[in-house]
């Protein structure tokens, strides 16, 4: 019950901090504000402002790409499910050593078996290439959007508040 309360508090804090920063789709996809930056300084200032302003939307993009990567790599999904499910099952059903025939099975031996099967399965599913794909794809999308999107008029007021 305590774990459920912690998860509930964590989700509430996540919703209050990250999801409150979400901008509406009409603002995020406003094609009237798209333009090519004049030079690298302008692109850098746009990226700096827009990554803060659209941080919730960019986080949602990274999460969506992560879910897409998991769904398109079934072996990785199976390996993650096996490892996470194995940890949960061992913690729930085998907290104490048990006698099976003439052998005593401990949590340590169960974890060893889980790792002996799970780690090679995870290695075959190429998690590093998936992580690099997520980082690369989200980086290109976020930097591309942030550099092409002109900051709104509120960005001028933000610069005035920073200098005061």
C-alpha positions as CSV (number, residue, x, y, z in Angstrom):
1,X,0.0,0.0,0.0
2,X,2.9,2.3,0.8
3,X,4.5,1.7,-2.6
4,X,1.2,2.6,-4.2
5,X,1.1,5.9,-2.4
6,X,4.7,6.7,-3.4
7,X,3.8,6.0,-7.0
8,X,0.7,8.2,-6.8
9,X,2.8,11.0,-5.2
10,X,5.4,10.7,-7.9
11,X,2.8,10.8,-10.7
12,X,1.2,13.8,-9.1
13,X,4.5,15.6,-8.9
14,X,5.3,14.7,-12.5
15,X,2.0,16.0,-13.7
16,X,2.5,19.3,-11.8
17,X,6.0,19.9,-13.0
18,X,6.4,18.5,-16.5
19,X,2.9,18.3,-17.8
20,X,2.1,21.8,-16.7
21,X,4.8,23.0,-19.1
22,X,3.0,21.5,-22.1
23,X,2.0,24.1,-24.7
24,X,-1.1,23.6,-26.8
25,X,-0.7,21.9,-30.2
26,X,-1.9,25.0,-32.0
27,X,1.1,26.9,-30.5
28,X,3.6,24.1,-30.9
29,X,2.7,23.5,-34.6
30,X,2.1,27.1,-35.6
31,X,3.3,27.2,-39.1
32,X,3.0,31.0,-39.3
33,X,6.0,31.3,-36.9
34,X,8.3,29.0,-38.9
35,X,11.2,30.7,-40.6
36,X,14.9,30.1,-41.3
37,X,17.2,31.8,-38.9
38,X,19.3,34.5,-40.4
39,X,22.6,33.4,-38.8
40,X,24.0,31.0,-36.2
41,X,23.5,33.5,-33.3
42,X,19.8,33.8,-34.1
43,X,19.5,30.0,-34.3
44,X,21.3,29.6,-31.0
45,X,19.1,32.1,-29.2
46,X,16.0,30.5,-30.7
47,X,17.2,27.0,-29.6
48,X,18.0,28.4,-26.1
49,X,14.5,30.0,-25.7
50,X,12.4,27.3,-27.4
51,X,13.9,24.4,-25.5
52,X,12.9,26.1,-22.2
53,X,9.5,27.2,-23.6
54,X,8.5,23.9,-25.2
55,X,10.3,21.6,-22.7
56,X,7.1,19.7,-21.9
57,X,6.3,19.1,-25.6
58,X,9.9,18.0,-26.2
59,X,9.7,15.6,-23.3
60,X,6.6,14.1,-24.8
61,X,8.4,13.7,-28.1
62,X,11.3,11.8,-26.5
63,X,8.8,9.6,-24.6
64,X,6.8,8.9,-27.8
65,X,10.0,8.0,-29.6
66,X,11.0,5.7,-26.7
67,X,7.7,3.9,-26.8
68,X,7.9,3.6,-30.6
69,X,11.5,2.2,-30.3
70,X,10.3,-0.4,-27.8
71,X,7.3,-1.5,-29.8
72,X,9.4,-1.8,-33.0
73,X,12.1,-3.9,-31.3
74,X,10.1,-6.9,-30.0
75,X,13.2,-8.7,-28.6
76,X,14.1,-5.7,-26.5
77,X,10.5,-5.6,-25.3
78,X,10.6,-9.3,-24.4
79,X,14.0,-8.9,-22.6
80,X,12.8,-5.9,-20.6
81,X,9.6,-7.7,-19.7
82,X,11.5,-10.9,-18.7
83,X,14.0,-9.0,-16.5
84,X,11.4,-6.6,-14.8
85,X,8.9,-9.5,-14.5
86,X,11.6,-11.8,-13.1
87,X,12.6,-9.2,-10.5
88,X,9.0,-8.6,-9.4
89,X,8.2,-12.4,-9.3
90,X,11.3,-13.2,-7.3
91,X,10.6,-10.4,-4.8
92,X,7.0,-11.4,-4.4
93,X,7.0,-15.2,-4.5
94,X,10.5,-16.1,-3.2
95,X,11.5,-13.8,-0.3
96,X,12.6,-16.8,1.8
97,X,14.7,-19.8,0.8
98,X,12.6,-22.8,-0.2
99,X,13.2,-26.5,-0.4
100,X,12.7,-28.1,-3.8
101,X,13.5,-31.9,-3.6
102,X,16.9,-32.1,-2.1
103,X,18.0,-28.6,-3.1
104,X,17.5,-25.3,-1.3
105,X,16.6,-22.5,-3.7
106,X,17.5,-19.0,-2.4
107,X,16.8,-15.6,-3.8
108,X,20.5,-15.3,-4.8
109,X,20.3,-18.4,-7.0
110,X,17.1,-17.2,-8.6
111,X,18.7,-13.8,-9.4
112,X,21.7,-15.6,-10.8
113,X,19.4,-17.7,-13.1
114,X,17.6,-14.5,-14.1
115,X,20.8,-12.8,-15.0
116,X,22.3,-15.8,-16.8
117,X,19.2,-15.9,-19.1
118,X,18.2,-12.2,-19.1
119,X,21.6,-10.4,-19.8
120,X,22.4,-12.4,-23.0
121,X,18.8,-11.9,-24.2
122,X,19.1,-8.2,-23.5
123,X,22.5,-8.0,-25.2
124,X,21.0,-9.7,-28.4
125,X,18.2,-7.1,-28.4
126,X,20.8,-4.3,-29.0
127,X,19.7,-1.7,-26.4
128,X,22.6,0.6,-27.1
129,X,21.6,1.1,-30.7
130,X,18.0,1.8,-29.6
131,X,19.2,4.4,-27.1
132,X,21.4,6.1,-29.7
133,X,18.5,6.0,-32.2
134,X,16.2,7.7,-29.6
135,X,18.9,10.3,-28.8
136,X,19.6,11.0,-32.4
137,X,16.1,11.2,-33.6
138,X,14.9,13.3,-30.7
139,X,17.9,15.6,-31.0
140,X,17.3,16.2,-34.7
141,X,13.5,16.8,-34.2
142,X,14.0,19.1,-31.2
143,X,16.9,21.1,-32.5
144,X,15.2,21.4,-35.9
145,X,11.9,22.6,-34.4
146,X,13.6,24.9,-31.9
147,X,15.8,26.6,-34.5
148,X,13.0,27.1,-37.0
149,X,10.3,28.3,-34.7
150,X,10.4,32.1,-34.1
151,X,9.9,32.9,-30.4
152,X,6.6,34.6,-29.6
153,X,6.3,38.2,-28.4
154,X,6.5,36.9,-24.8
155,X,10.2,36.2,-25.3
156,X,10.9,39.9,-25.4
157,X,9.3,40.3,-22.0
158,X,11.3,37.4,-20.7
159,X,14.5,39.2,-21.7
160,X,13.4,42.3,-19.9
161,X,12.6,40.4,-16.7
162,X,16.0,38.6,-16.8
163,X,17.9,41.9,-16.9
164,X,15.9,43.5,-14.0
